[in-house]
Amino acid sequence: MNTSVTVLGLGLMGSALAEALLGDGRTVTVWNRSHAKADPLVAKGAVKAETAAEAISASPLVIVCLSVYTDAEGILGDAAGRTIVQLTNGTPRQARALADRVTGQGGRYVDGGIMAVPPMIGRPEALILYSGDEGAFEEHSETLAVLGRPQFLGGDPGLAPLFDLALLDAMYGMIAGFQHAVALVRSEKVPATTFEPMVTAWLTAMMALFPEQARAVEAGDFATRVSSVATSQVAFPGLIETSRDQGVDPGHLPALRDLFDRAVAEGHGDDGLARLITLLERPAR
């Protein structure tokens, strides 16, 4: 079925979304503040709207992909009778507020988180998280599947941005650790390319601990035969001291040291590392 779709926002990601829909034979209306960004898509068959309101009225399904959430809030006018799929990066609070606004106008709202880069759009390895109006998601799931593998998380529109940000959190933490480790070895003129295979293998092996940590925190059972909080705490003074000795910024290490110190001070030294999750759930005062 040729479903008419509107795409608001034609940056790298928005253009990739529109192009994937065009490639699947959909009728695609596009809009961007800088109108010239629509021209390459018009050359491939898209219809250019002169205003956001015109674009929204053109299709029952409106996909929004702008730079920041406030931009989306500013251009979404009357959404009555429309399904709004918001793929702009935002917070759970913003998603819930916009959902209330859209549903208050008689529209339906689905929020989303794109776990992919633009070249991955339209390919099966692209994962896009959705939450909000389940009926609207199901109705348009065939169209949304054109963009990437859709995964519906639940009726709370805040879930998709929460998962999106949590996954980014894990990614940036891993990247920060890698980059700090590379800076350490480069302080002794060791090429990053020499060190990279070793650190990649090490991190891959350590990710095997994630399922057990998830099980432990849900079960409230923090007994361990792998590595205790106290054992890990001992490493941090040396990590920070070595960083400074090598002329490397300690970066994220002091905050991690403080978390380990707090866990030991609260009597959790013999627990496994999953115990730290419970401390993060109640920030230090």
N, C-alpha and C positions, 0 to 999 in steps of 0.2 A: 504494500500500500504506500502511495506517495504522500507522506505526511508533510504538511507545510510547517516549517520551523523558522523562528527568528533567532538570530544571534546578535546580542548587544555587546560590543567591545571587540575590536579587531587588532589586539596586540598579537604577540607570537602565539599565545595559547588560543585566544578567540579565533584567530584566522585558521589555526589548525583544526579547531572544532568545526568551523563552517566548511572548510575544504573536505573534511571527512564526510559530512552530510551531503555535500554536493556530489562527491564521488559515489555515494550510495543511491543517487537519483532523487534525493529529496528536493522539494522546492524551498529555497533558503532565502530569507530576507535578512539583510545585514545593515547594521548602523554602527557608526563610530563618530566621536566628536570631530576627529580629523577625517573629513570625508574621503580624502584621497586614499586612505588605507583600504577602502572598500573596492577600489578599482581593479586590483588583481583578481578578486573574487567575482566581480561583475563579469570580467572577461571569461570566467569559467562557468557562468550561468546564474550567479546570484542576482537578486534584486536589491538595489540600493534604496533605502529609505532616507528621506531628508531629515526626519526628526525621530527621536526615540518613541514618541507617542504613535507615529505612523508605523514604525516597525512593530511595536507591541500589538497594534490592532490587526496586523497582517496575518498573524498565525495563532493557532490555539496553544502552541507550545513555544515558550520564550526562554531561551538560554542566555544567562547573563554571565559575562566573564570580563570583568574590568580590573583596573589596577588595585583599587582598595574598596572596601565595603561602602564607605560613605559616598563614593561615586554612584554606586548602584542605588543607594537610598535616594539620591538626588534625581535620578532619571526615571525611576519607576513611577509612572503616573497611575492611571486607572487600570487595574488588573482584573476587572470584572470579567468572568467567563474565560480567563486565561490560566494556564498552568505555568507558573514561574519556577524555573530551575536555576537556582543561584549557585554558580560555580566560582564566584569571586572568593578569594581567601578571606576569612573573617573569624570571629569568635562565636562561641555558643550563644552568648548574650545577644549579639547582633543578629544572629540567625533567628532566634526566638522572637525578637522585636519585629523583624521584617515579616516573619510568618504571620504575626498578629495583624500587621498592616495589610498584607495581601488578602488574607482571609476575611478581614473586615470589609474589604471592597468587593467581596464575592468571588475572589480568585482562589486558586489552590497553590500550595507552596511546597517545594522540595528543595532542600539545601544539599550541597555536594562538596566533596573534597577530591581534587584530582591528584592522584598519586602517580604522576607521570610527567615527563617533559614533552614539549610540543611534538618532536619527531615520533614519539610513541603513540600519539593519538590515532585511533582507527586500527590499532594493532592489538592482539589479544593480551599482550603483556601490560597494557595500560589498565590500571585499576582505578575506578572512580567510585567513591563512597557516596551514598545517598541516605537521607533521612527526612522525615516529614510526612506529608500526605501519602499514605501507602496506596490508596486507590489511584491517585494521579501518577505515582511512580509505575504501577502495574500497567496503566493505560498506555504510557509512553515508553515502556521498557524496551520495546523493539527498536525504537529510534535511539534511545540512550545507549543501547548496546552497540550501535554503530561507532560510538566514540571510544569505547573501551569496555572492559569487563565490569558490569555494574554490580555493586554489592549494597543491598539495602540493610540499614542498621536498626531501624525502628521508627516509631512515630514521632519522637521528639526531634524537631528540626535542628536542635543543638548538637545531636550526636555526631553527624558527619564532620562539622568543623572541629569538634573535640578530638575525634579519631585522627583527623588530618593533622592537627597541631601536635598531638601526642606522637605520631609517627615521625613528623619533622623533628620533634624534640629528640627522639632516639637517634635519628640520622645525624643531627648536628652534634650531639654528644659523642658519637662514634668518630665523626670527622675531626672534632676538636682534639680527641685523644690521639688520633693518627697524626695530625699536624704537629702537635706538641712533641710527640715521639720523634718525628722526622727532624724537628728543630734541634732536639737533643743530639742526635747522631751527627747532624750536619755541623754541630759545634766543633767536632773533631774531623771535619772535612770528609766524612763518609757520605758518598753520593746517595741521594734519596732513592735512586733506582736500585742500588745495592741492598738497601734496607727493606724496601717495599715488599718483596716476596715473603720475607720473614714475618713482618707485622701482619700481612694479609692472612697468612696461615695461622698465626696465633689468634687473631680476632675471630676467624672462622671457627677454630676449636672452642674458644670461649663462649660463642653463641650457643653451643650445645647445652650450656647451663641454664638458658632462659626457661625452658619448660619446667624444670625443677623449681626455679625461683617462683614462677607463676603458681605452681601447685602449692608451694610452701606458704605463700602469703594468703592464698584463699583458705587453706586448711588451718592457718595459724600455728603451723608446726615448723619451727625454725632450727631444729636440730640439724647438724651437718657433719659430714665426714670429708668435706672438700676443703673449705676455707672459712675460718671464723672471722667475725668482725674484728676481734682483737688482733688476730694475725695480720689482717690487712692494715689495721691502724698503724702497726709498727713500721710499715713501709713508707708512710707519708713524710715523716721528717727527712728521710734520705732522698726521696723524690724531689722535695722542694729545695733542699740544700744543694743537691746536684744541679738542679736547674739554675740556681743563682751562681754556683761556682762556674758553670759553663757559659754564663752570660745569656741565659735563656729566660724569658719571662715565665714565671710559674703558671700563669694562665688560670685554668680552672682548678688547679690542685689545692689551693688553700681552702676553697669552699668544700671540696670533698674531704679534706682532712678534718675540718670542723664537724662535718656530719659523722664521721667515724668517731671522733672524740666525744661527741654528744651521745652516740649509741653506747659507747663503753661506760660513760658517766651514768647512764640510765640503767646499767646492769645487763646490757645485752652483748657483752664481749664474747660469750661462748656461742652465740647464735650464728646462723649462716647469713650470707650477705643479703638475702631477701628481707631481713629485718629492717634494712634501711628504707624500704618502701613505706613501712608504717610510720617512720619518723618524718618522711617527706609529706605524708598525709596530714601531719599536724606540725606546721612550721614552728621553729624555735621562737620563743618570745624575746 
